[in-house]
Structures are given as C-alpha cells and as structure tokens.
Amino acid sequence: MEKQKRKHVTEMYEAILKIRNLEECEQFFEDLCTPTEMAAMEQRFAVASLLKQDKVYMEILEATSASTATISRVKRMLNYGNGVLGEVMDRLKEDK
C-alpha cells in the first residue's frame, strides 16, 4: 500500500513539472486546491519573500496578515528545511 501511495505522490510532482506556463500553472493549482489552500500557500510564499528581504515580524504581519506561528514556521523552513524554497526564490529574483 505504501509503495502505491508513493507512486501517486511522485506522479503529482511529475505532473507539476509538465506545466507549460504561468496561466496553466495557476489553473492547475486552482483545479487541485481549495481557495483556502491556495490562500495559505500564497500567504506562506509572501512571508518567505519578505523574510528573504530581512523584514521583521511586525512588517510581515502588517503586509500579509499571517499569524506569528505561520511566520515562525516559514522562517524555520527557510533556515532549517531542505533549502529549495530559498534557492527557487533566489532564481526568481535573478530572472527579474
């Protein structure tokens, strides 16, 4: 059962890599996620972006309405997670 479950997860990430453009990406996630889930991911990404800009908690709270728990969680992932979120955000900044 675990092997089958893992296959579905892998297929989902492979599907994400097949997205062709920004519009299709937005539509894919709108089809897959609820509005609440989308808002949570978008908020976390905004928090990460502000943390990468060395903004302080109060500035982030004011800009995103994220809870201090969410800000702390995102900060912890940026500092001690896999490192991919920060790397991808750096790539995005380089492209602009």
N, C-alpha and C positions, 0 to 999 in steps of 0.2 A: 504493500500500500504506500509506503513512504517513497519508494522509487517512482511510482506513478504520480504521486503528488509533486515530487521534484521536477518531473518532466513537464507538467503543466506550468510550473513557475518558470522554468527555463524557456519554454515556448512563449510565455508572455514577454520576457525580456528580449527574446529574438524578434518578436513582433514589433516591439518599440524601435528596435534598430532598423526596421523596414519602413518607418515613417519617412515620407519623401520631402515634406516641407512644413513650415510653421502652421499653416492653416490645417493641414491634415493632422498634425500633432495635437492641436487644440481640439479638433473634432474627435480624435481617438480617445483622449482623456475624458472629454465630455460624455462620450458613449460608455466609457468604462467606470467612471466615478460619479458619485452623487455630487450635487452642488456643494454640500458641506465638506466632503472630502477634498474637492478641488480648492475650496477656500482655505482649508487648513494647509494644504501643500503650498499654495501661493503665498500664504502668510509666512510659513516657515522659510521659504526661499527669500522673501523680502527681509526677514530677520537676519538670515545668513548674509545677505548682501550688505546690510547696514553694519553687522558685526565685522565684516571684512573691511569696511571703511572706518573701523575703530570708533564707531558711535557707542555712546554709553547707554545703559539700560533705559533711562528716562527718555532719551531721544528716540530709541527704538519703540518703546511703549507708545509714545505720542504718535509716531509715524505709522505704526502697524496695528495698534490696539491689541497686540499679543500679550499674553499673560507673562509674568516674570518666570513662571515654570517653563513656558514654551521657549522663551529667550534663553534660559539656562540650558535647556535640553539641546537647542540648536548650537549653542556655544560649545557645549560638551562634545557634540558630534564633530564640529569643526576642529576642535583641539585634539580629540582622542579617538575619533572614528576612523574609518578607512582612508580618509584623506581625499576621496574622489570628489565630494561636493566642492571643496575649496579649489581643487585643480580645475574642475569644469567651470567654476565661476571665474577663475583666472583666465582661462581660454576665452570665455565670453568677453571679458574685459579687453583682452588683446585684439579680438576681432572688431571691436568698436573704434 
